[in-house]
Amino acid sequence: MKLHGPALRLTVFIGDTDTWHHKPLHHEIVHRAHVAGLAGASVFRGMEGYGASNRVHTTRILSLSEDLPVAVIIVDAEEKIRAFLPQLDELISEGLVILDEVEVIRYVGRTPGSADGR
């Protein structure tokens, strides 16, 4: 897959305890992005944060580590990202979804049979 130049970055902020049919919600988002043929998706777990509930979630020792923030980031061409957005409407009942215009400088995967991708 070729991806170069202008693109959109889709970022979905959810909690790590959010689920979809008893599975982690971030897993379902990544799965659907893959099935939709999007260029790639990554999931990042935050150490501390708060959102619309205004409740701080943290990993600090003296606090309970519950519902830590998670960001799912997907980058692809604008038309592919916008076509994917209705799936998020179905999945996300709480959270934040944002779009940013980005410029892809380099997007290279491994070639079959190559351990280092060169």
DSSP file (Angstrom, degrees, kcal/mol; ACC not computed):
  #  RESIDUE AA STRUCTURE BP1 BP2  ACC     N-H-->O    O-->H-N    N-H-->O    O-->H-N    TCO  KAPPA ALPHA  PHI   PSI    X-CA   Y-CA   Z-CA
    1    1 A M              0   0    0      0, 0.0     2,-0.5     0, 0.0   108,-0.1   0.000 360.0 360.0 360.0 134.3    0.0    0.0    0.0
    2    2 A K        +     0   0    0    106,-0.1     2,-0.3     2,-0.0   106,-0.1  -0.836 360.0 167.6 -98.6 132.3    1.3    3.5   -0.9
    3    3 A L        +     0   0    0     -2,-0.5     2,-0.3   104,-0.3   104,-0.1  -0.910  14.1 141.9-145.3 116.6    0.7    6.4    1.4
    4    4 A H        +     0   0    0     -2,-0.3   101,-0.2     2,-0.2    -2,-0.0  -0.986  48.0   8.0-155.0 142.3    2.5    9.6    0.9
    5    5 A G  E    S+A  104   0A   0     99,-2.5    99,-3.3    -2,-0.3   101,-0.1  -0.567 105.5  19.7  89.1-150.6    1.6   13.3    1.2
    6    6 A P  E    S+A  103   0A   0      0, 0.0     2,-0.3     0, 0.0    97,-0.2  -0.264  72.3 146.3 -61.4 138.5   -1.6   14.7    2.6
    7    7 A A  E     -A  102   0A   0     95,-2.4    95,-2.6    70,-0.2     2,-0.4  -0.917  42.4-106.8-155.6 176.7   -3.6   12.4    4.9
    8    8 A L  E     -AB 101  76A   0     68,-2.9    68,-1.9    -2,-0.3     2,-0.6  -0.942  16.7-148.3-116.4 142.1   -5.8   12.4    8.0
    9    9 A R  E     -AB 100  75A   0     91,-3.0    91,-1.9    -2,-0.4     2,-0.6  -0.950  12.9-160.3-106.0 120.0   -4.9   11.2   11.5
   10   10 A L  E     -AB  99  74A   0     64,-3.5    64,-2.7    -2,-0.6     2,-0.5  -0.890   8.8-172.6 -99.1 123.4   -7.9    9.8   13.3
   11   11 A T  E     -AB  98  73A   0     87,-2.5    87,-2.6    -2,-0.6     2,-0.5  -0.980   5.7-167.8-121.5 128.2   -7.4    9.7   17.1
   12   12 A V  E     -AB  97  72A   0     60,-2.5    60,-2.5    -2,-0.5     2,-0.6  -0.962   5.4-160.0-116.5 118.3   -9.9    8.0   19.3
   13   13 A F  E     +AB  96  71A   0     83,-3.3    83,-2.0    -2,-0.5     2,-0.2  -0.883  29.5 144.4-100.8 120.4   -9.6    8.6   23.1
   14   14 A I  E     - B   0  70A   0     56,-2.6    56,-2.9    -2,-0.6     2,-0.3  -0.777  48.9 -91.5-138.8-178.8  -11.4    6.0   25.2
   15   15 A G  E >   - B   0  69A   0     -2,-0.2     3,-1.6    54,-0.2    10,-0.2  -0.750  29.0-123.3 -99.8 152.3  -10.8    4.2   28.5
   16   16 A D  T 3  S+     0   0    0     52,-2.6    -1,-0.1    -2,-0.3    10,-0.1   0.625 111.8  55.4 -72.0  -9.9   -9.0    0.9   28.8
   17   17 A T  T 3  S+     0   0    0     51,-0.2    -1,-0.3     7,-0.1     2,-0.2   0.448  79.7 115.5 -97.7  -0.2  -12.0   -0.7   30.5
   18   18 A D    <   -     0   0    0     -3,-1.6     7,-2.8     6,-0.0     8,-0.4  -0.476  49.2-169.4 -68.5 137.3  -14.4    0.2   27.6
   19   19 A T  E     -D   24   0B   0      5,-0.3     2,-0.4    -2,-0.2    -2,-0.1  -0.853  27.4-155.7-129.6 162.6  -15.7   -2.9   25.9
   20   20 A W  E >  S-D   23   0B   0      3,-2.7     3,-1.2    -2,-0.3    71,-0.0  -0.944  89.1 -19.0-135.3 112.5  -17.6   -4.0   22.8
   21   21 A H  T 3  S-     0   0    0     -2,-0.4    -1,-0.0     1,-0.2     0, 0.0   0.916 128.8 -51.3  51.5  49.1  -19.3   -7.4   23.2
   22   22 A H  T 3  S+     0   0    0      1,-0.2    -1,-0.2     0, 0.0    -3,-0.0   0.577 120.3 102.9  68.8  14.0  -17.1   -8.3   26.2
   23   23 A K  E <  S-D   20   0B   0     -3,-1.2    -3,-2.7     1,-0.0    -1,-0.2  -0.892  87.5 -82.8-119.4 154.9  -13.9   -7.5   24.3
   24   24 A P  E  >  -D   19   0B   0      0, 0.0     4,-1.5     0, 0.0     3,-0.4  -0.313  35.3-135.9 -56.1 134.1  -11.7   -4.5   24.7
   25   25 A L  H  > S+     0   0    0     -7,-2.8     4,-2.3     1,-0.2     5,-0.2   0.878 103.3  57.9 -60.8 -39.5  -13.0   -1.6   22.6
   26   26 A H  H  > S+     0   0    0     -8,-0.4     4,-2.3     1,-0.2    -1,-0.2   0.870 103.7  54.1 -61.4 -33.9   -9.6   -0.7   21.3
   27   27 A H  H  > S+     0   0    0     -3,-0.4     4,-2.6     2,-0.2    -1,-0.2   0.920 108.5  48.5 -64.2 -43.3   -9.2   -4.2   20.0
   28   28 A E  H  X S+     0   0    0     -4,-1.5     4,-2.6     2,-0.2    -2,-0.2   0.887 110.3  51.2 -65.4 -39.4  -12.5   -3.9   18.0
   29   29 A I  H  X S+     0   0    0     -4,-2.3     4,-2.3     2,-0.2    -1,-0.2   0.939 112.6  45.5 -63.2 -46.4  -11.5   -0.5   16.6
   30   30 A V  H  X S+     0   0    0     -4,-2.3     4,-2.3     2,-0.2    -2,-0.2   0.916 112.6  51.7 -62.9 -43.1   -8.2   -1.9   15.4
   31   31 A H  H  X S+     0   0    0     -4,-2.6     4,-2.5     1,-0.2    -2,-0.2   0.935 112.0  45.4 -59.1 -47.5   -9.9   -5.0   14.0
   32   32 A R  H  X S+     0   0    0     -4,-2.6     4,-2.2     1,-0.2    -1,-0.2   0.869 110.8  53.3 -66.9 -36.1  -12.4   -3.0   12.0
   33   33 A A  H  <>S+     0   0    0     -4,-2.3     5,-2.4     2,-0.2     4,-0.3   0.903 110.7  47.9 -63.0 -40.3   -9.7   -0.6   10.7
   34   34 A H  H ><5S+     0   0    0     -4,-2.3     3,-1.4     1,-0.2    -2,-0.2   0.935 111.7  48.4 -64.7 -47.7   -7.8   -3.7    9.5
   35   35 A V  H 3<5S+     0   0    0     -4,-2.5    -1,-0.2     1,-0.3    -2,-0.2   0.860 108.0  56.2 -61.0 -36.0  -10.8   -5.2    7.8
   36   36 A A  T 3<5S-     0   0    0     -4,-2.2    -1,-0.3    -5,-0.2    -2,-0.2   0.549 115.9-117.7 -73.9  -6.8  -11.6   -1.8    6.2
   37   37 A G  T < 5 +     0   0    0     -3,-1.4    -3,-0.2    -4,-0.3    -2,-0.1   0.727  52.7 166.4  78.7  21.9   -8.1   -1.8    4.7
   38   38 A L      < -     0   0    0     -5,-2.4    -1,-0.2    -6,-0.2    38,-0.1  -0.361  48.5-109.8 -70.3 155.1   -6.8    1.3    6.5
   39   39 A A  S    S-     0   0    0     36,-0.2     2,-0.3     1,-0.2    37,-0.1   0.808  79.7 -43.6 -59.5 -35.6   -3.0    1.8    6.3
   40   40 A G        -     0   0    0     35,-0.4    35,-0.9    -7,-0.0     2,-0.3  -0.917  46.0-145.7 174.5 160.3   -2.4    1.0   10.0
   41   41 A A  E     -C   74   0A   0     -2,-0.3     2,-0.3    33,-0.2    33,-0.2  -0.997   9.8-169.2-143.1 143.8   -3.6    1.5   13.6
   42   42 A S  E     -C   73   0A   0     31,-2.3    31,-3.0    -2,-0.3     2,-0.5  -0.980  10.9-147.7-133.4 147.5   -1.7    1.8   16.9
   43   43 A V  E     -C   72   0A   0     -2,-0.3     2,-0.4    29,-0.2    29,-0.2  -0.962  13.2-171.3-117.8 130.3   -3.0    1.8   20.5
   44   44 A F  E     -C   71   0A   0     27,-2.9    27,-3.0    -2,-0.5     2,-0.5  -0.980  12.8-146.0-123.4 131.7   -1.3    3.8   23.2
   45   45 A R  E     -C   70   0A   0     -2,-0.4    25,-0.2    25,-0.2     2,-0.2  -0.833  17.9-140.5 -97.2 131.2   -2.1    3.5   26.9
   46   46 A G        -     0   0    0     23,-3.7     3,-0.1    -2,-0.5    22,-0.0  -0.497   8.1-144.7 -87.3 158.6   -1.9    6.7   29.0
   47   47 A M  S    S-     0   0    0      1,-0.3    12,-1.4    -2,-0.2     2,-0.3   0.708  82.2  -1.3 -91.2 -25.6   -0.5    7.0   32.5
   48   48 A E  E    S+E   58   0C   0     10,-0.2    -1,-0.3    11,-0.1     2,-0.3  -0.974  74.9 123.1-163.3 147.3   -2.9    9.7   33.6
   49   49 A G  E     -E   57   0C   0      8,-2.3     8,-3.2    -2,-0.3     2,-0.3  -0.959  30.4-141.0 173.9 173.4   -5.7   11.7   32.2
   50   50 A Y        +     0   0    0     -2,-0.3     6,-0.1     6,-0.2     2,-0.1  -0.973  16.4 176.8-150.3 161.6   -9.3   12.9   32.4
   51   51 A G    >   -     0   0    0      4,-0.4     3,-2.0    -2,-0.3   -37,-0.0  -0.342  60.0 -29.0-138.4-141.3  -12.1   13.6   29.9
   52   52 A A  T 3  S+     0   0    0      1,-0.3    -2,-0.0    -2,-0.1    44,-0.0   0.757 128.5  59.8 -60.3 -27.5  -15.7   14.6   29.8
   53   53 A S  T 3  S-     0   0    0      2,-0.1    -1,-0.3     1,-0.1     3,-0.1   0.678  99.2-138.6 -74.2 -15.6  -16.4   12.9   33.1
   54   54 A N    <   +     0   0    0     -3,-2.0     2,-0.5     1,-0.2    -2,-0.1   0.660  59.0 132.6  64.7  18.4  -13.9   15.3   34.7
   55   55 A R        -     0   0    0      2,-0.0    -4,-0.4     0, 0.0     2,-0.4  -0.890  56.3-130.3-101.6 125.7  -12.6   12.3   36.8
   56   56 A V        -     0   0    0     -2,-0.5     2,-0.4    -6,-0.1    -6,-0.2  -0.602  19.2-163.4 -78.7 130.1   -8.8   11.9   36.9
   57   57 A H  E     +E   49   0C   0     -8,-3.2    -8,-2.3    -2,-0.4     2,-0.3  -0.947  19.5 168.2-111.8 133.7   -7.5    8.4   36.1
   58   58 A T  E     -E   48   0C   0      6,-0.6     8,-0.2    -2,-0.4   -10,-0.2  -0.949  45.2-139.8-146.3 160.8   -3.9    7.6   37.1
   59   59 A T        +     0   0    0    -12,-1.4     6,-0.1    -2,-0.3   -11,-0.1   0.348  58.2 135.1 -99.1   2.6   -1.4    4.9   37.5
   60   60 A R    >   -     0   0    0    -13,-0.2     3,-1.9     4,-0.1    -2,-0.1  -0.219  65.9-118.1 -56.5 143.5    0.1    6.5   40.7
   61   61 A I  T 3  S+     0   0    0      1,-0.3    -1,-0.1     3,-0.0     4,-0.1   0.832 111.0  50.2 -54.3 -41.5    0.6    3.9   43.4
   62   62 A L  T 3  S+     0   0    0      2,-0.1     2,-0.3     0, 0.0    -1,-0.3   0.502 105.0  69.9 -81.9  -1.6   -1.8    5.4   45.9
   63   63 A S  S <  S-     0   0    0     -3,-1.9     2,-0.3    -4,-0.0    -6,-0.0  -0.825  92.1-103.4-112.6 153.7   -4.6    5.6   43.4
   64   64 A L        -     0   0    0     -2,-0.3     2,-1.6     1,-0.1    -6,-0.6  -0.595  27.6-135.4 -73.3 133.3   -6.6    2.8   41.8
   65   65 A S        +     0   0    0     -2,-0.3     2,-0.4    -6,-0.1     3,-0.2  -0.585  52.0 143.0 -88.9  74.5   -5.5    2.1   38.3
   66   66 A E        -     0   0    0     -2,-1.6    -8,-0.1    -8,-0.2    -2,-0.0  -0.942  60.6  -1.4-121.8 141.1   -8.9    1.9   36.7
   67   67 A D  S    S-     0   0    0     -2,-0.4    -1,-0.2     1,-0.1     3,-0.1   0.908  77.8-169.6  53.0  51.9  -10.1    3.0   33.3
   68   68 A L        -     0   0    0     -3,-0.2   -52,-2.6     1,-0.1   -51,-0.2  -0.321  31.4 -90.1 -66.5 153.8   -6.8    4.5   32.2
   69   69 A P  E     -B   15   0A   0      0, 0.0   -23,-3.7     0, 0.0     2,-0.4  -0.383  42.6-169.1 -69.4 144.1   -6.8    6.6   29.0
   70   70 A V  E     -BC  14  45A   0    -56,-2.9   -56,-2.6   -25,-0.2     2,-0.5  -0.995   6.7-159.5-131.4 137.7   -6.2    4.8   25.7
   71   71 A A  E     -BC  13  44A   0    -27,-3.0   -27,-2.9    -2,-0.4     2,-0.6  -0.981   0.7-162.9-118.9 126.8   -5.6    6.5   22.3
   72   72 A V  E     -BC  12  43A   0    -60,-2.5   -60,-2.5    -2,-0.5     2,-0.5  -0.946  13.9-165.8-104.9 122.6   -6.2    4.6   19.1
   73   73 A I  E     +BC  11  42A   0    -31,-3.0   -31,-2.3    -2,-0.6     2,-0.4  -0.939  10.8 176.3-118.0 129.1   -4.4    6.3   16.2
   74   74 A I  E     -BC  10  41A   0    -64,-2.7   -64,-3.5    -2,-0.5     2,-0.4  -0.996   7.2-168.2-130.8 133.2   -5.1    5.6   12.6
   75   75 A V  E     +B    9   0A   0    -35,-0.9   -35,-0.4    -2,-0.4     2,-0.3  -0.986  27.7 121.6-124.8 132.2   -3.6    7.4    9.6
   76   76 A D  E     -B    8   0A   0    -68,-1.9   -68,-2.9    -2,-0.4   -38,-0.1  -0.949  64.2 -47.7-166.0-177.6   -4.7    7.1    6.0
   77   77 A A    >>  -     0   0    0     -2,-0.3     4,-2.2   -70,-0.2     3,-0.6  -0.302  58.0-112.3 -61.8 148.4   -6.0    9.0    3.0
   78   78 A E  H 3> S+     0   0    0      1,-0.2     4,-2.8     2,-0.2     5,-0.3   0.881 114.3  52.1 -53.1 -46.4   -8.9   11.4    3.9
   79   79 A E  H 3> S+     0   0    0      1,-0.2     4,-1.6     2,-0.2    -1,-0.2   0.857 110.9  47.9 -63.9 -34.5  -11.6    9.6    1.9
   80   80 A K  H <> S+     0   0    0     -3,-0.6     4,-1.0     2,-0.2    -1,-0.2   0.895 113.2  47.2 -73.1 -39.4  -10.7    6.3    3.6
   81   81 A I  H >X S+     0   0    0     -4,-2.2     4,-1.1     2,-0.2     3,-0.6   0.936 112.7  48.7 -65.9 -46.2  -10.7    7.8    7.1
   82   82 A R  H 3< S+     0   0    0     -4,-2.8     3,-0.3     1,-0.3    -1,-0.2   0.850 108.4  54.4 -64.2 -33.5  -14.0    9.6    6.5
   83   83 A A  H 3< S+     0   0    0     -4,-1.6    -1,-0.3    -5,-0.3    -2,-0.2   0.771 107.5  52.3 -68.8 -25.0  -15.6    6.4    5.2
   84   84 A F  H XX S+     0   0    0     -4,-1.0     3,-1.5    -3,-0.6     4,-0.8   0.716  86.4  85.0 -82.3 -23.2  -14.5    4.6    8.4
   85   85 A L  H >X S+     0   0    0     -4,-1.1     4,-1.4    -3,-0.3     3,-0.9   0.820  78.8  62.5 -54.7 -39.5  -16.1    7.2   10.8
   86   86 A P  H 3> S+     0   0    0      0, 0.0     4,-1.1     0, 0.0    -1,-0.3   0.821  97.6  59.4 -58.6 -28.1  -19.7    5.7   10.8
   87   87 A Q  H <> S+     0   0    0     -3,-1.5     4,-1.4     1,-0.2    -2,-0.2   0.864 102.0  53.3 -66.2 -34.0  -18.2    2.5   12.3
   88   88 A L  H <X S+     0   0    0     -3,-0.9     4,-2.8    -4,-0.8    -1,-0.2   0.852 100.2  61.1 -69.2 -33.1  -17.0    4.6   15.3
   89   89 A D  H  < S+     0   0    0     -4,-1.4    -1,-0.2     1,-0.2    -2,-0.2   0.879 107.6  45.7 -58.2 -36.7  -20.6    6.0   15.8
   90   90 A E  H  < S+     0   0    0     -4,-1.1    -1,-0.2    -3,-0.2    -2,-0.2   0.852 119.9  39.2 -72.1 -35.7  -21.7    2.4   16.4
   91   91 A L  H  < S+     0   0    0     -4,-1.4     2,-0.6     1,-0.1    -2,-0.2   0.817 101.1  70.3 -88.3 -34.1  -18.8    1.5   18.7
   92   92 A I     <  +     0   0    0     -4,-2.8     3,-0.1     1,-0.2    -1,-0.1  -0.782  34.3 158.0-105.1 117.0  -18.2    4.6   20.9
   93   93 A S  S    S+     0   0    0     -2,-0.6     2,-0.3     1,-0.3    -1,-0.2   0.687  79.7  24.1-100.5 -25.9  -20.7    5.6   23.6
   94   94 A E  S    S+     0   0    0    -79,-0.1    -1,-0.3     2,-0.0     2,-0.3  -0.997  95.2  60.2-137.2 140.3  -18.1    7.6   25.6
   95   95 A G  S    S-     0   0    0     -2,-0.3     2,-0.4    -3,-0.1   -81,-0.2  -0.897  72.1 -78.1 141.4-169.0  -14.9    9.2   24.5
   96   96 A L  E     -A   13   0A   0    -83,-2.0   -83,-3.3    -2,-0.3     2,-0.5  -0.999  27.7-166.6-135.9 133.5  -13.4   11.7   22.1
   97   97 A V  E     +A   12   0A   0     -2,-0.4     2,-0.3   -85,-0.2   -85,-0.2  -0.989  15.7 175.1-122.1 125.7  -12.8   11.4   18.3
   98   98 A I  E     -A   11   0A   0    -87,-2.6   -87,-2.5    -2,-0.5     2,-0.4  -0.928  18.6-150.9-130.3 155.7  -10.6   13.9   16.6
   99   99 A L  E     -A   10   0A   0     -2,-0.3     2,-0.4   -89,-0.2   -89,-0.2  -0.979  12.5-174.7-123.6 138.5   -9.2   14.4   13.1
  100  100 A D  E     -A    9   0A   0    -91,-1.9   -91,-3.0    -2,-0.4     2,-0.4  -0.993  26.8-123.3-129.8 138.8   -6.0   16.1   12.2
  101  101 A E  E     +A    8   0A   0     -2,-0.4     2,-0.3   -93,-0.2   -93,-0.2  -0.681  42.1 173.2 -76.0 133.0   -4.6   16.9    8.8
  102  102 A V  E     -A    7   0A   0    -95,-2.6   -95,-2.4    -2,-0.4     2,-0.5  -0.873  31.7-128.5-134.4 167.2   -1.1   15.4    8.5
  103  103 A E  E     -A    6   0A   0     -2,-0.3     2,-0.6   -97,-0.2    -2,-0.0  -0.981  20.6-141.5-120.0 120.0    1.6   14.9    5.9
  104  104 A V  E     +A    5   0A   0    -99,-3.3   -99,-2.5    -2,-0.5     3,-0.1  -0.698  23.4 174.1 -81.9 122.1    3.0   11.4    5.5
  105  105 A I        +     0   0    0     -2,-0.6     2,-0.3     1,-0.3    -1,-0.2   0.829  68.4   6.7 -94.0 -42.1    6.7   11.5    4.8
  106  106 A R        +     0   0    0   -101,-0.1    -1,-0.3  -102,-0.0     2,-0.3  -0.979  54.5 169.2-149.0 130.2    7.5    7.8    4.9
  107  107 A Y        +     0   0    0     -2,-0.3     2,-0.4    -3,-0.1  -104,-0.3  -0.833  20.6 155.2-142.5  99.6    5.3    4.7    5.1
  108  108 A V        -     0   0    0     -2,-0.3     2,-0.2  -106,-0.1  -106,-0.1  -0.993  18.9-167.1-133.8 129.1    7.3    1.5    4.5
  109  109 A G        -     0   0    0     -2,-0.4     2,-0.2  -108,-0.1    -2,-0.0  -0.528  36.3 -81.2-104.1 176.5    6.5   -2.0    5.6
  110  110 A R        -     0   0    0     -2,-0.2    -1,-0.1     8,-0.1     8,-0.1  -0.488  40.1-126.8 -74.6 145.9    8.5   -5.2    5.6
  111  111 A T    >   -     0   0    0     -2,-0.2     3,-2.2     1,-0.1     6,-0.2  -0.724  42.0 -85.9 -89.4 146.9    8.7   -7.2    2.4
  112  112 A P  T 3  S+     0   0    0      0, 0.0    -1,-0.1     0, 0.0     3,-0.1  -0.239 115.5  16.7 -53.8 133.6    7.8  -10.9    2.7
  113  113 A G  T 3  S+     0   0    0      1,-0.2     2,-0.5    -3,-0.0    -3,-0.0   0.403  98.7 114.9  85.5  -2.3   10.8  -12.9    3.8
  114  114 A S    <   -     0   0    0     -3,-2.2    -1,-0.2     1,-0.1    -4,-0.0  -0.894  47.4-166.2-106.2 125.5   12.8   -9.9    5.1
  115  115 A A  S    S+     0   0    0     -2,-0.5    -1,-0.1     1,-0.2    -5,-0.1   0.815  90.8  35.2 -76.9 -31.1   13.5   -9.7    8.8
  116  116 A D  S    S-     0   0    0     -5,-0.0    -1,-0.2    -6,-0.0    -2,-0.0   0.438 105.6-117.5-107.2   0.5   14.6   -6.1    8.8
  117  117 A G              0   0    0     -6,-0.2    -2,-0.1     1,-0.1    -3,-0.0   0.539 360.0 360.0  81.3   5.1   12.2   -4.7    6.1
  118  118 A R              0   0    0     -7,-0.1    -1,-0.1    -8,-0.1    -8,-0.1   0.449 360.0 360.0 -95.4 360.0   15.0   -3.7    3.7
